[in-house]
Amino acid sequence: MAPLAYVLFSNMVDRILLCMMGLLVSCYSLHVEVQKEHNPSYRAACDFSESMSCSKVLTSKYARGFGIVERYLALLSPPSLSGPLLFYMSVSSVLVSFYLGYILFFVLRDVCVVCVTTYVINGLLLYLNNSLYTAAQ
């Protein structure tokens, strides 16, 4: 069996850290969205300029509708079934990230630090989950 890929520590620790980072970024983006809805003059820490504004992106019509139900993953025992599931979910999230990145840069003509961080996390999770998926086969 080939060794699992990793970024910093080990495949599992890196995936846990990236998931925690993703959770923090998601919580912050939710905070920005809620604050902006309650107070239109709210300025988030990630709003650097008119063309580099995460609150502009997070309150756009493109910001809603994506999510994954975590409780279904808890029912699976790694790595037999969860390896392929995590891999295909990562592929899906990266494809969605490409679509949302296109919307971000070419339709909204904006740069959102929170969004780009999410895209990077999705890409790194794909890298790690691909290694887990290949090792399970």
C-alpha positions as YAML, in Angstrom:
chain: A
units: angstrom
residues:
- id: 1
  name: MET
  ca: [0.00, 0.00, 0.00]
- id: 2
  name: ALA
  ca: [1.35, 3.43, -1.00]
- id: 3
  name: PRO
  ca: [1.89, 6.01, 1.74]
- id: 4
  name: LEU
  ca: [-0.86, 8.59, 2.09]
- id: 5
  name: ALA
  ca: [-0.18, 12.11, 0.83]
- id: 6
  name: TYR
  ca: [0.02, 14.91, 3.35]
- id: 7
  name: VAL
  ca: [0.63, 18.65, 3.40]
- id: 8
  name: LEU
  ca: [2.01, 19.36, 6.89]
- id: 9
  name: PHE
  ca: [1.73, 16.54, 9.42]
- id: 10
  name: SER
  ca: [-0.13, 13.46, 8.21]
- id: 11
  name: ASN
  ca: [-3.07, 12.82, 5.94]
- id: 12
  name: MET
  ca: [-5.55, 12.51, 8.80]
- id: 13
  name: VAL
  ca: [-4.23, 15.44, 10.85]
- id: 14
  name: ASP
  ca: [-4.07, 17.65, 7.75]
- id: 15
  name: ARG
  ca: [-7.66, 16.78, 6.81]
- id: 16
  name: ILE
  ca: [-8.83, 17.53, 10.35]
- id: 17
  name: LEU
  ca: [-6.99, 20.87, 10.37]
- id: 18
  name: LEU
  ca: [-8.35, 21.81, 6.94]
- id: 19
  name: CYS
  ca: [-11.86, 20.87, 8.00]
- id: 20
  name: MET
  ca: [-11.48, 22.99, 11.13]
- id: 21
  name: MET
  ca: [-10.17, 25.88, 9.04]
- id: 22
  name: GLY
  ca: [-13.07, 25.43, 6.65]
- id: 23
  name: LEU
  ca: [-15.48, 25.48, 9.57]
- id: 24
  name: LEU
  ca: [-13.93, 28.70, 10.90]
- id: 25
  name: VAL
  ca: [-14.04, 30.33, 7.47]
- id: 26
  name: SER
  ca: [-17.66, 29.21, 7.05]
- id: 27
  name: CYS
  ca: [-18.60, 30.59, 10.48]
- id: 28
  name: TYR
  ca: [-16.92, 33.89, 9.66]
- id: 29
  name: SER
  ca: [-18.66, 34.12, 6.29]
- id: 30
  name: LEU
  ca: [-21.99, 33.43, 7.99]
- id: 31
  name: HIS
  ca: [-21.20, 36.14, 10.55]
- id: 32
  name: VAL
  ca: [-20.42, 38.63, 7.75]
- id: 33
  name: GLU
  ca: [-23.60, 37.71, 5.89]
- id: 34
  name: VAL
  ca: [-25.81, 38.10, 9.00]
- id: 35
  name: GLN
  ca: [-24.15, 41.37, 10.04]
- id: 36
  name: LYS
  ca: [-24.50, 42.80, 6.54]
- id: 37
  name: GLU
  ca: [-28.20, 41.84, 6.41]
- id: 38
  name: HIS
  ca: [-28.87, 43.55, 9.77]
- id: 39
  name: ASN
  ca: [-26.68, 46.56, 9.07]
- id: 40
  name: PRO
  ca: [-26.07, 47.43, 5.37]
- id: 41
  name: SER
  ca: [-23.26, 49.81, 6.38]
- id: 42
  name: TYR
  ca: [-21.36, 46.99, 8.17]
- id: 43
  name: ARG
  ca: [-17.78, 46.70, 6.93]
- id: 44
  name: ALA
  ca: [-16.21, 43.27, 7.34]
- id: 45
  name: ALA
  ca: [-12.50, 42.80, 8.04]
- id: 46
  name: CYS
  ca: [-12.22, 41.11, 4.63]
- id: 47
  name: ASP
  ca: [-13.63, 44.16, 2.78]
- id: 48
  name: PHE
  ca: [-10.45, 45.78, 1.49]
- id: 49
  name: SER
  ca: [-11.87, 47.82, -1.38]
- id: 50
  name: GLU
  ca: [-14.84, 48.01, -3.75]
- id: 51
  name: SER
  ca: [-13.32, 45.32, -5.97]
- id: 52
  name: MET
  ca: [-12.02, 43.17, -3.10]
- id: 53
  name: SER
  ca: [-15.00, 42.72, -0.82]
- id: 54
  name: CYS
  ca: [-16.16, 39.46, 0.73]
- id: 55
  name: SER
  ca: [-19.39, 40.98, 2.08]
- id: 56
  name: LYS
  ca: [-20.33, 42.01, -1.47]
- id: 57
  name: VAL
  ca: [-19.87, 38.42, -2.59]
- id: 58
  name: LEU
  ca: [-21.43, 36.78, 0.47]
- id: 59
  name: THR
  ca: [-24.61, 38.82, 0.12]
- id: 60
  name: SER
  ca: [-24.93, 38.34, -3.64]
- id: 61
  name: LYS
  ca: [-27.56, 36.05, -5.16]
- id: 62
  name: TYR
  ca: [-24.80, 33.49, -5.87]
- id: 63
  name: ALA
  ca: [-23.91, 33.03, -2.19]
- id: 64
  name: ARG
  ca: [-26.80, 30.76, -1.19]
- id: 65
  name: GLY
  ca: [-27.68, 27.15, -1.80]
- id: 66
  name: PHE
  ca: [-24.57, 25.06, -1.14]
- id: 67
  name: GLY
  ca: [-24.04, 22.77, 1.85]
- id: 68
  name: ILE
  ca: [-23.29, 19.20, 2.81]
- id: 69
  name: VAL
  ca: [-25.12, 17.21, 5.45]
- id: 70
  name: GLU
  ca: [-22.39, 16.14, 7.86]
- id: 71
  name: ARG
  ca: [-24.42, 13.57, 9.80]
- id: 72
  name: TYR
  ca: [-24.44, 11.18, 6.83]
- id: 73
  name: LEU
  ca: [-20.65, 11.06, 6.91]
- id: 74
  name: ALA
  ca: [-20.68, 10.04, 10.57]
- id: 75
  name: LEU
  ca: [-22.62, 6.88, 9.68]
- id: 76
  name: LEU
  ca: [-19.81, 5.62, 7.45]
- id: 77
  name: SER
  ca: [-16.77, 3.75, 8.68]
- id: 78
  name: PRO
  ca: [-13.46, 5.00, 7.21]
- id: 79
  name: PRO
  ca: [-11.85, 4.19, 4.87]
- id: 80
  name: SER
  ca: [-13.98, 1.48, 3.20]
- id: 81
  name: LEU
  ca: [-16.96, 3.57, 2.16]
- id: 82
  name: SER
  ca: [-15.98, 7.01, 3.38]
- id: 83
  name: GLY
  ca: [-12.81, 7.14, 1.23]
- id: 84
  name: PRO
  ca: [-14.68, 7.12, -2.09]
- id: 85
  name: LEU
  ca: [-17.46, 9.31, -0.69]
- id: 86
  name: LEU
  ca: [-15.01, 11.92, 0.60]
- id: 87
  name: PHE
  ca: [-13.14, 11.84, -2.70]
- id: 88
  name: TYR
  ca: [-16.25, 12.37, -4.84]
- id: 89
  name: MET
  ca: [-17.54, 15.05, -2.49]
- id: 90
  name: SER
  ca: [-14.17, 16.80, -2.80]
- id: 91
  name: VAL
  ca: [-14.34, 16.55, -6.59]
- id: 92
  name: SER
  ca: [-17.82, 18.09, -6.45]
- id: 93
  name: SER
  ca: [-16.68, 20.88, -4.13]
- id: 94
  name: VAL
  ca: [-13.73, 21.70, -6.40]
- id: 95
  name: LEU
  ca: [-16.01, 21.80, -9.46]
- id: 96
  name: VAL
  ca: [-18.39, 24.10, -7.59]
- id: 97
  name: SER
  ca: [-15.37, 26.19, -6.50]
- id: 98
  name: PHE
  ca: [-14.37, 26.63, -10.16]
- id: 99
  name: TYR
  ca: [-17.91, 27.76, -10.99]
- id: 100
  name: LEU
  ca: [-18.07, 30.12, -8.01]
- id: 101
  name: GLY
  ca: [-14.56, 31.39, -8.79]
- id: 102
  name: TYR
  ca: [-15.71, 32.20, -12.33]
- id: 103
  name: ILE
  ca: [-18.72, 34.06, -10.91]
- id: 104
  name: LEU
  ca: [-16.49, 35.85, -8.40]
- id: 105
  name: PHE
  ca: [-13.80, 37.04, -10.82]
- id: 106
  name: PHE
  ca: [-15.64, 37.42, -14.13]
- id: 107
  name: VAL
  ca: [-19.30, 38.15, -13.30]
- id: 108
  name: LEU
  ca: [-19.04, 40.06, -10.01]
- id: 109
  name: ARG
  ca: [-15.51, 41.30, -10.85]
- id: 110
  name: ASP
  ca: [-14.55, 41.04, -7.21]
- id: 111
  name: VAL
  ca: [-11.97, 39.35, -4.99]
- id: 112
  name: CYS
  ca: [-13.21, 37.73, -1.79]
- id: 113
  name: VAL
  ca: [-10.53, 36.52, 0.64]
- id: 114
  name: VAL
  ca: [-13.00, 34.23, 2.41]
- id: 115
  name: CYS
  ca: [-14.10, 32.72, -0.91]
- id: 116
  name: VAL
  ca: [-10.55, 32.19, -2.22]
- id: 117
  name: THR
  ca: [-9.59, 30.62, 1.13]
- id: 118
  name: THR
  ca: [-12.52, 28.22, 0.75]
- id: 119
  name: TYR
  ca: [-11.39, 27.33, -2.79]
- id: 120
  name: VAL
  ca: [-7.86, 26.58, -1.54]
- id: 121
  name: ILE
  ca: [-9.20, 24.46, 1.33]
- id: 122
  name: ASN
  ca: [-11.40, 22.52, -1.12]
- id: 123
  name: GLY
  ca: [-8.41, 21.91, -3.40]
- id: 124
  name: LEU
  ca: [-6.21, 20.69, -0.55]
- id: 125
  name: LEU
  ca: [-8.98, 18.42, 0.74]
- id: 126
  name: LEU
  ca: [-9.29, 16.95, -2.76]
- id: 127
  name: TYR
  ca: [-5.56, 16.25, -2.74]
- id: 128
  name: LEU
  ca: [-5.72, 14.53, 0.67]
- id: 129
  name: ASN
  ca: [-8.97, 12.66, -0.02]
- id: 130
  name: ASN
  ca: [-7.61, 11.43, -3.35]
- id: 131
  name: SER
  ca: [-4.70, 9.85, -1.47]
- id: 132
  name: LEU
  ca: [-7.12, 8.26, 1.02]
- id: 133
  name: TYR
  ca: [-9.31, 7.01, -1.84]
- id: 134
  name: THR
  ca: [-6.39, 5.48, -3.74]
- id: 135
  name: ALA
  ca: [-5.03, 3.82, -0.62]
- id: 136
  name: ALA
  ca: [-8.43, 2.21, 0.09]
- id: 137
  name: GLN
  ca: [-8.46, 0.46, -3.27]
...
